[in-house]
Amino acid sequence: MDQTELKRFGSRYAKAWCSQDPENVAAFYSKGGSISINGGAPEAIAKEALGFMTAFPDMVVTMDKMVPRSYGAEFHWTLDGTNTGPGGTGKHVHISGYEEWTFGADGLVARSQGHYDATEYERQLKHGVDGEVQSMDGLNVGFVLYTKSDVPGSLDARWTYENAYSGPGIATGGPEDGFAGHYHVRYFLESGQFSDEYDLIIEKTGSFYNVSWIADGKVSAVGVGMEVENRLAVGWRRVD
């Protein structure tokens, strides 16, 4: 499939997850196709879909993006729903993740490897999206996760600072290959409100990375990072 076909396939797949009919999801898989979640054993896709649909009767799954890969594609998604199924907690859940797809000869998904933050998912099941998030106010600790964008030389970002502030971001002007390079990055709050912008310098040192955020010619923050599943994970702190 080309990029346009992949996006159409992914969009229809997301809608199938919203249908409350697991067979609609299974229709995107080859006969005998399976999914493994967070490194678990492969399971029939209809069984996994039924589990989520039962747990979240109002579940809405949206496609965030499709990323072509040499082995197939990555389907990035966000799930939003309320856990009101049998034995549910009644809490609202908003969680994102992605699936790594390998296609069969029939053009359908033969195998999927799903990934999402299981710890955060369990927290939201117990406390809801915003419940009992402990602030680290005053510790000057932040984290950002960079993912290669569909646009060459760009990185999509998800960031948090002291567990008190968080949101998306976009870094532009970098190299087409790898993460090391010079970028201009803009960060936003979850509300979509603009937060900060910097010149971003990512330098590779062996298996790890040194990262600097520069504003008005001065270093504002520094961090260290490493690649994790084709993403760059960076811990950082502000510099006085």
Backbone hydrogen bonds, N-H to C=O, Kabsch-Sander energy under -0.5 kcal/mol:
donor,donor_aa,acceptor,acceptor_aa,energy
6,L,2,D,-2.5
7,K,3,Q,-2.3
8,R,4,T,-1.9
9,F,5,E,-2.5
10,G,6,L,-3.0
11,S,7,K,-2.4
12,R,8,R,-2.2
13,Y,9,F,-2.1
14,A,10,G,-2.4
15,K,11,S,-1.8
16,A,12,R,-1.8
17,W,13,Y,-1.5
18,C,14,A,-0.8
18,C,15,K,-0.6
19,S,16,A,-1.2
21,D,16,A,-0.5
24,N,21,D,-1.6
25,V,21,D,-0.8
26,A,22,P,-2.3
27,A,23,E,-1.3
28,F,25,V,-1.9
29,Y,26,A,-2.0
30,S,109,V,-2.4
33,G,30,S,-2.7
34,S,110,A,-1.2
35,I,43,E,-2.5
36,S,112,S,-2.3
38,N,36,S,-0.5
38,N,114,G,-3.4
40,G,37,I,-1.5
43,E,35,I,-2.5
45,I,33,G,-0.9
48,E,44,A,-1.8
49,A,45,I,-2.7
50,L,46,A,-2.3
51,G,47,K,-1.8
52,F,48,E,-1.8
53,M,49,A,-2.7
54,T,50,L,-2.4
55,A,51,G,-1.9
56,F,52,F,-2.4
59,M,56,F,-2.0
60,V,80,D,-2.5
62,T,78,T,-2.4
64,D,62,T,-0.6
64,D,76,H,-3.0
65,K,76,H,-1.1
67,V,74,E,-2.5
69,R,72,G,-1.9
72,G,69,R,-0.9
73,A,101,W,-1.6
74,E,67,V,-2.5
75,F,99,E,-2.6
76,H,65,K,-2.7
76,H,74,E,-0.6
77,W,97,G,-2.5
78,T,62,T,-1.9
79,L,95,I,-3.4
80,D,60,V,-2.3
81,G,93,V,-2.2
83,N,91,K,-2.7
84,T,82,T,-2.3
85,G,55,A,-1.7
88,G,85,G,-2.6
90,G,83,N,-3.1
93,V,81,G,-3.3
95,I,79,L,-2.2
97,G,77,W,-2.1
98,Y,115,H,-2.2
99,E,75,F,-2.3
100,E,113,Q,-2.4
101,W,73,A,-3.5
101,W,99,E,-0.7
102,T,111,R,-2.4
103,F,71,Y,-0.5
104,G,108,L,-3.1
107,G,104,G,-1.9
109,V,28,F,-2.6
110,A,102,T,-2.8
110,A,108,L,-0.5
111,R,102,T,-1.7
112,S,34,S,-2.0
113,Q,100,E,-1.8
114,G,36,S,-3.3
114,G,112,S,-0.5
115,H,98,Y,-2.5
117,D,96,S,-0.6
118,A,116,Y,-1.2
121,Y,117,D,-2.3
122,E,118,A,-2.4
123,R,119,T,-2.0
124,Q,120,E,-2.4
125,L,121,Y,-2.1
126,K,122,E,-1.5
127,H,123,R,-2.9
128,G,124,Q,-2.6
133,V,130,D,-0.7
134,Q,132,E,-0.8
136,M,162,E,-3.2
139,L,136,M,-2.3
142,G,236,W,-2.5
143,F,160,T,-2.4
144,V,234,V,-2.5
145,L,158,R,-2.6
146,Y,232,L,-2.8
147,T,156,D,-2.6
148,K,230,N,-0.6
149,S,154,S,-2.4
154,S,151,V,-1.7
155,L,171,A,-2.5
156,D,147,T,-3.3
157,A,169,G,-2.4
158,R,145,L,-1.5
159,W,167,G,-2.6
160,T,143,F,-2.4
161,Y,165,Y,-2.5
162,E,141,V,-3.0
164,A,161,Y,-2.1
165,Y,161,Y,-1.6
167,G,159,W,-1.8
169,G,157,A,-1.4
170,I,186,R,-2.2
171,A,155,L,-2.7
172,T,184,H,-2.6
174,G,153,G,-2.7
181,G,202,I,-2.0
183,Y,200,L,-3.0
184,H,172,T,-2.4
185,V,198,Y,-2.7
186,R,170,I,-2.2
187,Y,196,D,-3.2
188,F,168,P,-2.8
189,L,193,Q,-3.1
190,E,166,S,-1.2
192,G,189,L,-2.3
195,S,187,Y,-2.9
196,D,187,Y,-0.8
198,Y,185,V,-2.3
199,D,214,I,-2.8
200,L,183,Y,-2.6
200,L,198,Y,-0.5
201,I,199,D,-0.5
201,I,212,S,-2.6
202,I,181,G,-2.7
202,I,200,L,-0.5
203,E,201,I,-0.5
203,E,210,N,-3.0
205,T,208,F,-3.3
208,F,205,T,-1.7
209,Y,225,G,-2.2
210,N,203,E,-2.9
211,V,223,G,-2.6
212,S,201,I,-2.4
213,W,221,A,-2.6
214,I,199,D,-2.9
215,A,218,K,-2.7
218,K,215,A,-2.0
220,S,213,W,-3.4
221,A,213,W,-1.4
222,V,237,R,-2.2
223,G,211,V,-2.4
224,V,235,G,-2.0
225,G,209,Y,-2.1
226,M,233,A,-2.0
227,E,207,S,-0.5
228,V,231,R,-2.9
231,R,228,V,-0.9
232,L,146,Y,-2.5
233,A,226,M,-2.6
233,A,231,R,-0.6
234,V,144,V,-2.7
235,G,224,V,-2.3
236,W,142,G,-2.4
237,R,222,V,-2.3
239,V,220,S,-3.0
240,D,238,R,-0.5
